[in-house]
Amino acid sequence: MCSRAPKPPAALLAESIPSVVVQSVDPGHIGVIVGSRADKEVYDPVADWIKNVAMR
């Protein structure tokens, strides 16, 4: 049996795009929404990304 789990499809896609920037967090499925670090680790980076995309 293989000791490594297969990579999620999003990770495989990201690896195939040369200019991609990947940012990941590991707060858990509830922590990503209501965790004490959610603003800094999730919401602020997502808001910045949306602003950057909108400015293109």
Backbone bond lengths (Angstrom), bond angles and torsions (degrees), N, CA, C in turn:
res aa  C-N    CA-C-N  psi(-1)  N-CA   C-N-CA  omega(-1)  CA-C   N-CA-C  phi
1 M - - - 1.457 - - 1.525 108.42 -
2 C 1.319 116.59 140.04 1.468 122.88 -179.50 1.528 109.37 -73.33
3 S 1.322 115.92 135.56 1.461 119.23 -179.32 1.520 112.09 -87.23
4 R 1.320 117.60 -10.08 1.466 121.04 178.92 1.518 110.01 -103.82
5 A 1.320 115.37 133.24 1.463 119.60 175.28 1.526 108.21 -77.89
6 P 1.313 117.48 149.35 1.465 119.20 177.96 1.529 110.56 -64.60
7 K 1.325 115.57 151.21 1.461 119.94 178.76 1.524 109.80 -70.91
8 P 1.329 115.79 145.32 1.463 118.87 176.34 1.532 110.06 -64.38
9 P 1.326 117.59 152.26 1.465 120.43 -179.28 1.532 113.70 -55.13
10 A 1.316 118.11 -36.56 1.470 119.84 -179.57 1.530 110.87 -63.75
11 A 1.329 117.50 -37.89 1.470 120.75 178.51 1.521 110.82 -67.24
12 L 1.310 117.05 -39.92 1.462 120.73 177.93 1.523 110.58 -64.68
13 L 1.314 117.04 -40.98 1.456 120.87 178.04 1.521 110.41 -64.05
14 A 1.317 117.02 -45.37 1.462 120.94 -179.84 1.522 111.38 -59.44
15 E 1.313 117.61 -38.83 1.461 121.27 179.68 1.524 112.01 -65.72
16 S 1.310 117.31 -23.62 1.466 120.41 -177.15 1.529 112.68 -88.81
17 I 1.328 118.24 -4.99 1.466 122.01 -178.81 1.523 108.24 -108.23
18 P 1.341 117.83 112.49 1.469 120.92 -173.48 1.530 114.92 -59.09
19 S 1.309 118.89 -37.34 1.466 120.07 -173.84 1.527 113.72 -98.38
20 V 1.296 116.90 13.65 1.464 120.09 -175.69 1.533 111.57 -70.70
21 V 1.323 114.82 146.00 1.458 121.92 172.31 1.523 106.33 -115.86
22 V 1.310 116.19 121.41 1.461 120.72 -177.62 1.522 108.97 -107.69
23 Q 1.296 115.17 131.18 1.459 120.86 174.45 1.513 106.61 -128.59
24 S 1.314 116.17 126.76 1.456 118.83 -179.89 1.521 110.14 -128.83
25 V 1.298 114.75 153.40 1.464 122.02 177.56 1.522 107.36 -130.06
26 D 1.301 116.04 160.05 1.454 120.12 -179.61 1.524 111.26 -134.68
27 P 1.330 117.65 53.60 1.457 118.91 -179.11 1.521 114.42 -88.94
28 G 1.320 117.92 -5.30 1.463 120.14 -175.63 1.521 109.77 94.12
29 H 1.314 116.60 163.28 1.462 119.68 -172.78 1.524 113.89 -70.46
30 I 1.309 119.07 -24.60 1.464 121.00 175.20 1.526 110.49 -91.75
31 G 1.319 116.22 -40.54 1.460 120.86 -179.47 1.510 113.58 -59.81
32 V 1.326 117.24 -30.43 1.456 120.23 -179.94 1.535 110.45 -64.74
33 I 1.299 118.31 -24.58 1.466 122.23 -179.22 1.522 112.11 -97.65
34 V 1.326 117.90 -45.78 1.469 120.35 -171.85 1.522 113.77 -120.82
35 G 1.318 118.15 5.05 1.461 120.40 -178.34 1.512 112.69 -65.44
36 S 1.314 116.55 158.95 1.464 121.20 -177.92 1.523 112.15 -65.50
37 R 1.336 117.58 -22.04 1.465 120.52 179.29 1.527 112.30 -104.05
38 A 1.326 117.32 6.92 1.469 120.50 -175.72 1.523 112.35 -59.19
39 D 1.333 117.81 -41.93 1.467 119.59 179.80 1.523 110.99 -58.48
40 K 1.313 115.46 -51.22 1.472 120.49 -175.15 1.528 112.25 -71.83
41 E 1.314 117.86 -39.72 1.460 121.15 -172.59 1.526 114.23 -93.23
42 V 1.332 117.29 -20.77 1.462 119.18 -175.94 1.531 111.44 -122.88
43 Y 1.313 116.97 -62.54 1.462 119.93 -171.88 1.524 113.26 -65.16
44 D 1.332 118.29 -45.92 1.474 119.69 -179.77 1.526 112.20 -62.41
45 P 1.347 119.34 -47.44 1.471 118.26 177.30 1.527 113.47 -62.39
46 V 1.322 117.98 -37.14 1.466 120.28 179.07 1.530 109.52 -67.29
47 A 1.323 117.55 -43.36 1.465 120.70 178.48 1.527 110.81 -62.08
48 D 1.331 117.32 -42.26 1.465 120.58 177.30 1.525 110.96 -61.77
49 W 1.319 117.12 -42.14 1.459 121.03 179.63 1.532 110.40 -62.51
50 I 1.328 117.09 -43.93 1.464 120.53 179.27 1.527 110.28 -62.53
51 K 1.325 117.31 -42.76 1.475 120.34 178.22 1.523 110.92 -61.09
52 N 1.335 117.06 -43.24 1.467 120.96 179.82 1.521 111.38 -64.01
53 V 1.305 117.37 -41.49 1.463 120.66 179.36 1.529 109.90 -66.77
54 A 1.318 117.09 -39.85 1.461 120.54 -178.88 1.533 111.71 -67.59
55 M 1.333 117.83 -26.42 1.463 121.40 -177.94 1.524 112.07 -81.63
56 R 1.314 119.52 -9.06 1.481 121.73 -178.80 1.497 111.24 -73.88
